[in-house]
Amino acid sequence: MACPGECVEMSSKGPGGAQPDAAGQSRGQDPIRIELADLLGGRREAIIVHNGSDYRLRVTSNGKLILTK
């Protein structure tokens, strides 16, 4: 998938390549914590690729997050 600017791709595997459990967390590990500013790099939206599908993570004008497919 091509996208304007920089795309961020995240794996469905957790840190260290561990398979996630049914709740999406890696077994035996705390969830990863990522600052939104670090993820977006000053932008208001990012494309997240999960299982071959693109999802758009967007910050609204009210500062809320919207994730759409």
Distance bins in CASP14 RR format, pairs under 12 A and 6 or more apart:
PFRMAT RR
TARGET T0000
AUTHOR 0000-0000-0000
RMODE 2
METHOD distances of the structure
MODEL  1
1 7 1 0 0 1 0 0 0 0 0 0 0
1 9 0 0 0 0 1 0 0 0 0 0 0
1 47 1 0 0 1 0 0 0 0 0 0 0
1 48 0 0 0 0 0 1 0 0 0 0 0
1 49 1 0 0 1 0 0 0 0 0 0 0
1 50 0 0 0 0 0 1 0 0 0 0 0
1 52 0 0 0 0 1 0 0 0 0 0 0
1 53 0 0 0 0 1 0 0 0 0 0 0
1 54 1 0 1 0 0 0 0 0 0 0 0
1 55 0 0 0 0 0 1 0 0 0 0 0
1 56 0 0 0 0 0 1 0 0 0 0 0
2 47 0 0 0 0 0 1 0 0 0 0 0
2 54 0 0 0 0 0 1 0 0 0 0 0
3 9 0 0 0 0 0 1 0 0 0 0 0
3 43 0 0 0 0 0 1 0 0 0 0 0
3 45 0 0 0 0 0 1 0 0 0 0 0
3 46 0 0 0 0 1 0 0 0 0 0 0
3 47 1 0 1 0 0 0 0 0 0 0 0
3 48 0 0 0 0 0 1 0 0 0 0 0
3 49 0 0 0 0 1 0 0 0 0 0 0
3 54 0 0 0 0 1 0 0 0 0 0 0
3 56 0 0 0 0 1 0 0 0 0 0 0
4 43 0 0 0 0 0 1 0 0 0 0 0
4 45 0 0 0 0 0 1 0 0 0 0 0
4 46 0 0 0 0 0 1 0 0 0 0 0
4 47 0 0 0 0 1 0 0 0 0 0 0
5 40 0 0 0 0 0 1 0 0 0 0 0
5 41 0 0 0 0 0 1 0 0 0 0 0
5 42 0 0 0 0 0 1 0 0 0 0 0
5 43 0 0 0 0 1 0 0 0 0 0 0
5 45 0 0 0 0 0 1 0 0 0 0 0
5 46 0 0 0 0 0 1 0 0 0 0 0
5 47 0 0 0 0 1 0 0 0 0 0 0
6 39 0 0 0 0 0 1 0 0 0 0 0
6 40 0 0 0 0 1 0 0 0 0 0 0
6 41 0 0 0 0 1 0 0 0 0 0 0
6 42 0 0 0 0 0 1 0 0 0 0 0
6 43 0 0 0 0 1 0 0 0 0 0 0
6 45 0 0 0 0 0 1 0 0 0 0 0
6 46 0 0 0 0 1 0 0 0 0 0 0
6 47 0 0 0 0 1 0 0 0 0 0 0
7 39 0 0 0 0 0 1 0 0 0 0 0
7 40 0 0 0 0 0 1 0 0 0 0 0
7 43 0 0 0 0 0 1 0 0 0 0 0
7 45 0 0 0 0 0 1 0 0 0 0 0
7 46 1 0 0 1 0 0 0 0 0 0 0
7 47 1 0 1 0 0 0 0 0 0 0 0
7 48 0 0 0 0 1 0 0 0 0 0 0
7 49 1 0 0 1 0 0 0 0 0 0 0
7 54 0 0 0 0 1 0 0 0 0 0 0
7 55 0 0 0 0 0 1 0 0 0 0 0
7 56 0 0 0 0 0 1 0 0 0 0 0
7 57 0 0 0 0 0 1 0 0 0 0 0
8 34 0 0 0 0 1 0 0 0 0 0 0
8 36 0 0 0 0 0 1 0 0 0 0 0
8 38 0 0 0 0 1 0 0 0 0 0 0
8 39 1 0 0 1 0 0 0 0 0 0 0
8 40 0 0 0 0 1 0 0 0 0 0 0
8 41 0 0 0 0 1 0 0 0 0 0 0
8 42 0 0 0 0 0 1 0 0 0 0 0
8 43 0 0 0 0 1 0 0 0 0 0 0
8 45 0 0 0 0 0 1 0 0 0 0 0
8 46 1 0 1 0 0 0 0 0 0 0 0
8 47 1 0 0 1 0 0 0 0 0 0 0
8 48 1 0 0 1 0 0 0 0 0 0 0
8 49 0 0 0 0 1 0 0 0 0 0 0
8 50 0 0 0 0 0 1 0 0 0 0 0
8 54 0 0 0 0 0 1 0 0 0 0 0
8 55 0 0 0 0 0 1 0 0 0 0 0
8 56 0 0 0 0 0 1 0 0 0 0 0
8 57 0 0 0 0 1 0 0 0 0 0 0
9 39 0 0 0 0 0 1 0 0 0 0 0
9 46 0 0 0 0 1 0 0 0 0 0 0
9 47 0 0 0 0 1 0 0 0 0 0 0
9 48 1 0 0 1 0 0 0 0 0 0 0
9 49 1 0 1 0 0 0 0 0 0 0 0
9 50 0 0 0 0 1 0 0 0 0 0 0
9 51 0 0 0 0 0 1 0 0 0 0 0
9 52 0 0 0 0 1 0 0 0 0 0 0
9 53 0 0 0 0 0 1 0 0 0 0 0
9 54 0 0 0 0 1 0 0 0 0 0 0
9 55 0 0 0 0 0 1 0 0 0 0 0
10 20 0 0 0 0 0 1 0 0 0 0 0
10 32 0 0 0 0 1 0 0 0 0 0 0
10 34 0 0 0 0 1 0 0 0 0 0 0
10 39 0 0 0 0 1 0 0 0 0 0 0
10 46 0 0 0 0 1 0 0 0 0 0 0
10 47 0 0 0 0 0 1 0 0 0 0 0
10 48 1 0 1 0 0 0 0 0 0 0 0
10 49 1 0 0 1 0 0 0 0 0 0 0
10 50 1 0 0 1 0 0 0 0 0 0 0
10 51 0 0 0 0 0 1 0 0 0 0 0
10 52 0 0 0 0 0 1 0 0 0 0 0
10 54 0 0 0 0 0 1 0 0 0 0 0
10 55 0 0 0 0 1 0 0 0 0 0 0
10 57 0 0 0 0 0 1 0 0 0 0 0
11 17 1 0 0 1 0 0 0 0 0 0 0
11 18 0 0 0 0 0 1 0 0 0 0 0
11 19 0 0 0 0 0 1 0 0 0 0 0
11 20 0 0 0 0 1 0 0 0 0 0 0
11 26 0 0 0 0 0 1 0 0 0 0 0
11 32 0 0 0 0 0 1 0 0 0 0 0
11 48 0 0 0 0 0 1 0 0 0 0 0
11 49 0 0 0 0 1 0 0 0 0 0 0
11 50 0 0 0 0 1 0 0 0 0 0 0
11 51 0 0 0 0 0 1 0 0 0 0 0
11 52 0 0 0 0 0 1 0 0 0 0 0
12 18 0 0 0 0 0 1 0 0 0 0 0
12 19 0 0 0 0 1 0 0 0 0 0 0
12 20 1 0 0 1 0 0 0 0 0 0 0
12 21 0 0 0 0 0 1 0 0 0 0 0
12 24 0 0 0 0 1 0 0 0 0 0 0
12 25 0 0 0 0 0 1 0 0 0 0 0
12 26 0 0 0 0 0 1 0 0 0 0 0
12 48 0 0 0 0 0 1 0 0 0 0 0
12 49 0 0 0 0 1 0 0 0 0 0 0
12 50 1 0 0 1 0 0 0 0 0 0 0
12 51 1 0 0 1 0 0 0 0 0 0 0
12 52 0 0 0 0 1 0 0 0 0 0 0
12 53 0 0 0 0 0 1 0 0 0 0 0
12 55 0 0 0 0 0 1 0 0 0 0 0
13 19 1 0 0 1 0 0 0 0 0 0 0
13 20 1 0 0 1 0 0 0 0 0 0 0
13 21 0 0 0 0 0 1 0 0 0 0 0
13 24 0 0 0 0 0 1 0 0 0 0 0
13 25 0 0 0 0 0 1 0 0 0 0 0
13 26 1 0 0 1 0 0 0 0 0 0 0
13 27 0 0 0 0 0 1 0 0 0 0 0
13 29 0 0 0 0 0 1 0 0 0 0 0
13 32 0 0 0 0 0 1 0 0 0 0 0
13 50 0 0 0 0 0 1 0 0 0 0 0
13 51 0 0 0 0 0 1 0 0 0 0 0
14 20 1 0 1 0 0 0 0 0 0 0 0
14 21 0 0 0 0 0 1 0 0 0 0 0
14 24 0 0 0 0 1 0 0 0 0 0 0
14 25 0 0 0 0 1 0 0 0 0 0 0
14 26 1 0 1 0 0 0 0 0 0 0 0
14 27 0 0 0 0 1 0 0 0 0 0 0
14 28 0 0 0 0 0 1 0 0 0 0 0
14 29 1 0 0 1 0 0 0 0 0 0 0
14 30 0 0 0 0 0 1 0 0 0 0 0
14 31 0 0 0 0 1 0 0 0 0 0 0
14 32 1 0 0 1 0 0 0 0 0 0 0
15 25 0 0 0 0 0 1 0 0 0 0 0
15 26 1 0 0 1 0 0 0 0 0 0 0
15 27 0 0 0 0 0 1 0 0 0 0 0
15 28 0 0 0 0 0 1 0 0 0 0 0
15 29 1 0 0 1 0 0 0 0 0 0 0
15 30 0 0 0 0 1 0 0 0 0 0 0
15 31 0 0 0 0 1 0 0 0 0 0 0
15 32 1 0 1 0 0 0 0 0 0 0 0
15 33 0 0 0 0 0 1 0 0 0 0 0
15 34 0 0 0 0 0 1 0 0 0 0 0
16 26 1 0 0 1 0 0 0 0 0 0 0
16 27 0 0 0 0 0 1 0 0 0 0 0
16 28 0 0 0 0 0 1 0 0 0 0 0
16 29 0 0 0 0 1 0 0 0 0 0 0
16 32 0 0 0 0 0 1 0 0 0 0 0
17 26 1 0 0 1 0 0 0 0 0 0 0
17 27 0 0 0 0 0 1 0 0 0 0 0
17 29 0 0 0 0 1 0 0 0 0 0 0
17 32 0 0 0 0 0 1 0 0 0 0 0
18 24 0 0 0 0 0 1 0 0 0 0 0
18 25 0 0 0 0 1 0 0 0 0 0 0
18 26 1 1 0 0 0 0 0 0 0 0 0
18 27 1 0 0 1 0 0 0 0 0 0 0
18 28 1 0 0 1 0 0 0 0 0 0 0
18 29 1 0 0 1 0 0 0 0 0 0 0
18 30 0 0 0 0 0 1 0 0 0 0 0
18 31 0 0 0 0 0 1 0 0 0 0 0
18 32 0 0 0 0 0 1 0 0 0 0 0
19 25 0 0 0 0 0 1 0 0 0 0 0
19 26 1 0 0 1 0 0 0 0 0 0 0
19 27 1 0 0 1 0 0 0 0 0 0 0
19 28 0 0 0 0 0 1 0 0 0 0 0
19 29 0 0 0 0 0 1 0 0 0 0 0
20 26 1 0 1 0 0 0 0 0 0 0 0
20 27 1 0 0 1 0 0 0 0 0 0 0
20 28 0 0 0 0 0 1 0 0 0 0 0
20 29 0 0 0 0 1 0 0 0 0 0 0
20 31 0 0 0 0 1 0 0 0 0 0 0
20 32 0 0 0 0 0 1 0 0 0 0 0
20 50 0 0 0 0 0 1 0 0 0 0 0
20 51 0 0 0 0 0 1 0 0 0 0 0
21 27 1 0 1 0 0 0 0 0 0 0 0
21 28 0 0 0 0 1 0 0 0 0 0 0
21 29 0 0 0 0 0 1 0 0 0 0 0
21 31 0 0 0 0 0 1 0 0 0 0 0
23 31 0 0 0 0 1 0 0 0 0 0 0
24 31 0 0 0 0 1 0 0 0 0 0 0
24 32 0 0 0 0 0 1 0 0 0 0 0
24 50 0 0 0 0 0 1 0 0 0 0 0
25 31 1 0 1 0 0 0 0 0 0 0 0
25 32 0 0 0 0 1 0 0 0 0 0 0
26 32 0 0 0 0 1 0 0 0 0 0 0
32 38 0 0 0 0 0 1 0 0 0 0 0
32 39 0 0 0 0 0 1 0 0 0 0 0
33 39 0 0 0 0 0 1 0 0 0 0 0
34 40 0 0 0 0 1 0 0 0 0 0 0
34 41 0 0 0 0 0 1 0 0 0 0 0
34 46 0 0 0 0 0 1 0 0 0 0 0
34 48 0 0 0 0 0 1 0 0 0 0 0
34 57 0 0 0 0 0 1 0 0 0 0 0
35 41 0 0 0 0 1 0 0 0 0 0 0
35 42 0 0 0 0 0 1 0 0 0 0 0
36 42 0 0 0 0 1 0 0 0 0 0 0
36 43 0 0 0 0 0 1 0 0 0 0 0
36 44 0 0 0 0 0 1 0 0 0 0 0
36 45 0 0 0 0 0 1 0 0 0 0 0
36 46 0 0 0 0 1 0 0 0 0 0 0
36 57 0 0 0 0 1 0 0 0 0 0 0
36 58 0 0 0 0 0 1 0 0 0 0 0
36 59 1 0 0 1 0 0 0 0 0 0 0
36 63 0 0 0 0 1 0 0 0 0 0 0
36 64 0 0 0 0 0 1 0 0 0 0 0
36 65 1 0 0 1 0 0 0 0 0 0 0
37 43 0 0 0 0 1 0 0 0 0 0 0
37 44 0 0 0 0 0 1 0 0 0 0 0
37 46 0 0 0 0 0 1 0 0 0 0 0
37 59 0 0 0 0 0 1 0 0 0 0 0
38 46 0 0 0 0 0 1 0 0 0 0 0
39 45 0 0 0 0 0 1 0 0 0 0 0
39 46 1 0 0 1 0 0 0 0 0 0 0
39 47 0 0 0 0 0 1 0 0 0 0 0
39 48 0 0 0 0 1 0 0 0 0 0 0
39 57 1 0 0 1 0 0 0 0 0 0 0
39 59 0 0 0 0 0 1 0 0 0 0 0
39 65 0 0 0 0 0 1 0 0 0 0 0
40 46 1 0 1 0 0 0 0 0 0 0 0
40 47 0 0 0 0 0 1 0 0 0 0 0
40 48 0 0 0 0 0 1 0 0 0 0 0
40 56 0 0 0 0 0 1 0 0 0 0 0
40 57 1 0 0 1 0 0 0 0 0 0 0
40 58 0 0 0 0 1 0 0 0 0 0 0
40 59 1 0 0 1 0 0 0 0 0 0 0
40 63 0 0 0 0 0 1 0 0 0 0 0
40 65 0 0 0 0 0 1 0 0 0 0 0
41 59 0 0 0 0 0 1 0 0 0 0 0
42 59 0 0 0 0 1 0 0 0 0 0 0
43 56 0 0 0 0 0 1 0 0 0 0 0
43 57 0 0 0 0 0 1 0 0 0 0 0
43 58 0 0 0 0 1 0 0 0 0 0 0
43 59 0 0 0 0 1 0 0 0 0 0 0
44 56 0 0 0 0 0 1 0 0 0 0 0
44 57 0 0 0 0 1 0 0 0 0 0 0
44 58 1 0 0 1 0 0 0 0 0 0 0
44 59 1 0 1 0 0 0 0 0 0 0 0
44 60 0 0 0 0 1 0 0 0 0 0 0
44 61 0 0 0 0 1 0 0 0 0 0 0
44 63 0 0 0 0 1 0 0 0 0 0 0
44 64 0 0 0 0 0 1 0 0 0 0 0
44 65 0 0 0 0 0 1 0 0 0 0 0
44 66 0 0 0 0 0 1 0 0 0 0 0
45 54 0 0 0 0 0 1 0 0 0 0 0
45 55 0 0 0 0 0 1 0 0 0 0 0
45 56 1 0 1 0 0 0 0 0 0 0 0
45 57 1 0 0 1 0 0 0 0 0 0 0
45 58 1 0 1 0 0 0 0 0 0 0 0
45 59 1 0 0 1 0 0 0 0 0 0 0
45 60 0 0 0 0 0 1 0 0 0 0 0
45 65 0 0 0 0 1 0 0 0 0 0 0
45 66 0 0 0 0 1 0 0 0 0 0 0
45 67 0 0 0 0 0 1 0 0 0 0 0
45 68 0 0 0 0 1 0 0 0 0 0 0
46 54 0 0 0 0 0 1 0 0 0 0 0
46 55 0 0 0 0 1 0 0 0 0 0 0
46 56 1 0 0 1 0 0 0 0 0 0 0
46 57 1 0 1 0 0 0 0 0 0 0 0
46 58 0 0 0 0 1 0 0 0 0 0 0
46 59 0 0 0 0 1 0 0 0 0 0 0
46 65 0 0 0 0 0 1 0 0 0 0 0
46 66 0 0 0 0 0 1 0 0 0 0 0
46 67 0 0 0 0 0 1 0 0 0 0 0
46 68 0 0 0 0 0 1 0 0 0 0 0
47 53 0 0 0 0 0 1 0 0 0 0 0
47 54 1 0 1 0 0 0 0 0 0 0 0
47 55 1 0 0 1 0 0 0 0 0 0 0
47 56 1 0 1 0 0 0 0 0 0 0 0
47 57 1 0 0 1 0 0 0 0 0 0 0
47 58 0 0 0 0 0 1 0 0 0 0 0
47 67 0 0 0 0 0 1 0 0 0 0 0
47 68 0 0 0 0 0 1 0 0 0 0 0
47 69 0 0 0 0 0 1 0 0 0 0 0
48 54 1 0 0 1 0 0 0 0 0 0 0
48 55 1 0 1 0 0 0 0 0 0 0 0
48 56 1 0 0 1 0 0 0 0 0 0 0
48 57 1 0 1 0 0 0 0 0 0 0 0
48 58 0 0 0 0 0 1 0 0 0 0 0
48 65 0 0 0 0 0 1 0 0 0 0 0
48 67 1 0 0 1 0 0 0 0 0 0 0
48 68 0 0 0 0 0 1 0 0 0 0 0
48 69 0 0 0 0 0 1 0 0 0 0 0
49 55 1 0 0 1 0 0 0 0 0 0 0
49 56 0 0 0 0 0 1 0 0 0 0 0
49 57 0 0 0 0 0 1 0 0 0 0 0
49 69 0 0 0 0 0 1 0 0 0 0 0
50 56 0 0 0 0 0 1 0 0 0 0 0
50 57 0 0 0 0 0 1 0 0 0 0 0
50 67 0 0 0 0 0 1 0 0 0 0 0
50 69 0 0 0 0 1 0 0 0 0 0 0
51 69 0 0 0 0 0 1 0 0 0 0 0
52 69 0 0 0 0 0 1 0 0 0 0 0
53 67 0 0 0 0 0 1 0 0 0 0 0
53 68 0 0 0 0 0 1 0 0 0 0 0
53 69 1 0 0 1 0 0 0 0 0 0 0
54 67 0 0 0 0 0 1 0 0 0 0 0
54 68 0 0 0 0 1 0 0 0 0 0 0
54 69 1 0 0 1 0 0 0 0 0 0 0
55 65 0 0 0 0 0 1 0 0 0 0 0
55 66 0 0 0 0 0 1 0 0 0 0 0
55 67 1 0 1 0 0 0 0 0 0 0 0
55 68 1 0 0 1 0 0 0 0 0 0 0
55 69 1 0 1 0 0 0 0 0 0 0 0
56 65 0 0 0 0 0 1 0 0 0 0 0
56 66 1 0 0 1 0 0 0 0 0 0 0
56 67 1 0 0 1 0 0 0 0 0 0 0
56 68 1 0 1 0 0 0 0 0 0 0 0
56 69 1 0 0 1 0 0 0 0 0 0 0
57 64 0 0 0 0 0 1 0 0 0 0 0
57 65 1 0 0 1 0 0 0 0 0 0 0
57 66 1 0 0 1 0 0 0 0 0 0 0
57 67 1 0 1 0 0 0 0 0 0 0 0
57 68 0 0 0 0 1 0 0 0 0 0 0
57 69 0 0 0 0 0 1 0 0 0 0 0
58 64 0 0 0 0 1 0 0 0 0 0 0
58 65 1 0 0 1 0 0 0 0 0 0 0
58 66 1 0 1 0 0 0 0 0 0 0 0
58 67 1 0 0 1 0 0 0 0 0 0 0
58 68 1 0 0 1 0 0 0 0 0 0 0
59 65 1 0 0 1 0 0 0 0 0 0 0
59 66 0 0 0 0 1 0 0 0 0 0 0
59 67 0 0 0 0 0 1 0 0 0 0 0
60 66 1 0 0 1 0 0 0 0 0 0 0
60 67 0 0 0 0 0 1 0 0 0 0 0
60 68 0 0 0 0 0 1 0 0 0 0 0
END
